[in-house]
Amino acid sequence: MDKNDVIEVLRKVSDPEFPVSVIDMGIVGEDDITVEEGKVSVTFTPTSSMCPMGGVIGVIIKKALEDKLGVNVEVKVRPGTHINEEAINDLLNNRARYNQVVKQLKESGMLERCFIE
């Protein structure tokens, strides 16, 4: 597994508000991805500092990568890019809260709309 594998998955993940991939929008770039010894870390930049979908974008990125690559993925907001950075990072790293949001996104159909398998 390498950065190209991560990028290929993320090309199929779109922003919840725009039907454009997180790669094409610059939310995640090659320099935002680390792959070492089977561990994947991704830092993302929300579209604005008050992006209401910042947490959702992070959850969809994490879910898509974990499902497709079969590994745990650490996803974080780029420091200083969102007013709720700490809350979003807490959500992404608290498995129970993360699973609850994934369930809600599945039920609403948003996960399916934002991740084309």
C-alpha positions in Angstrom: 0.0 0.0 0.0 1.3 3.5 -0.9 0.1 7.1 -1.3 -1.3 6.3 -4.8 -3.6 3.7 -3.3 -5.0 6.3 -0.9 -5.3 8.9 -3.6 -7.3 6.5 -5.8 -9.8 5.8 -3.0 -10.1 9.5 -2.3 -10.8 10.3 -5.9 -14.1 8.6 -5.3 -14.9 10.7 -2.2 -16.8 13.9 -2.9 -17.5 16.9 -0.7 -21.0 16.7 0.7 -21.9 20.1 -0.7 -20.2 19.9 -4.1 -20.0 16.8 -6.4 -16.3 17.1 -6.8 -13.7 14.8 -5.2 -11.8 15.8 -2.1 -8.6 15.4 -4.2 -9.8 17.7 -7.0 -11.0 20.3 -4.5 -7.6 20.3 -2.7 -9.2 19.1 0.5 -6.5 16.4 0.5 -3.3 16.4 -1.4 -0.4 14.0 -1.8 1.6 15.9 0.9 -1.4 15.4 3.3 -1.0 11.6 3.2 1.5 9.4 5.1 1.7 5.7 4.6 4.2 3.9 6.9 4.4 0.2 7.8 0.7 -0.3 6.9 -0.4 2.7 8.8 -2.3 5.5 7.0 -2.6 9.1 8.2 -4.5 11.8 6.4 -4.7 15.5 7.2 -7.5 17.4 5.4 -8.3 21.1 4.9 -12.0 22.0 5.1 -13.3 24.3 2.3 -13.5 27.1 4.8 -12.7 27.8 8.4 -16.4 27.6 9.3 -17.3 24.8 6.9 -20.4 23.2 8.4 -19.5 19.9 6.8 -16.0 19.7 8.2 -16.7 16.8 10.5 -18.7 15.0 7.9 -15.9 15.3 5.3 -13.5 13.8 7.8 -15.8 10.9 8.7 -16.4 10.1 5.0 -12.7 10.2 4.2 -11.9 7.8 7.2 -14.8 5.4 6.3 -13.9 5.2 2.6 -10.2 4.5 3.3 -10.8 2.0 6.1 -13.4 0.1 4.0 -11.3 0.0 0.9 -7.8 -0.4 2.4 -8.7 -2.6 5.3 -6.6 -0.7 7.8 -7.3 1.8 10.6 -6.8 5.3 9.3 -6.0 8.4 11.3 -7.7 11.4 9.9 -7.2 14.9 11.3 -8.0 18.5 10.3 -5.0 20.5 9.2 -4.1 22.7 12.3 -5.5 26.2 12.1 -8.0 25.6 9.3 -11.3 25.1 11.1 -12.8 26.9 14.1 -14.0 23.5 15.5 -10.7 21.7 14.8 -10.5 20.1 18.3 -14.1 18.9 18.2 -13.7 17.4 14.7 -10.5 15.6 15.6 -12.1 14.3 18.8 -15.0 12.9 16.7 -12.7 11.3 14.3 -10.7 9.6 17.0 -13.5 8.5 19.3 -14.7 5.2 17.8 -18.1 5.2 19.4 -18.9 8.8 18.3 -17.4 8.1 14.8 -19.6 5.0 14.4 -22.7 6.9 15.5 -22.0 9.5 12.8 -21.3 6.8 10.2 -24.7 5.2 11.0 -26.5 8.6 10.6 -24.8 9.2 7.3 -25.8 5.8 6.0 -29.4 6.3 7.1 -29.6 9.7 5.5 -28.0 8.4 2.2 -25.2 10.9 2.4 -22.5 8.3 2.8 -23.6 6.7 -0.4 -23.8 10.0 -2.3 -20.3 11.1 -1.2 -18.5 7.8 -1.7 -18.8 6.0 -5.0 -17.5 2.5 -4.6 
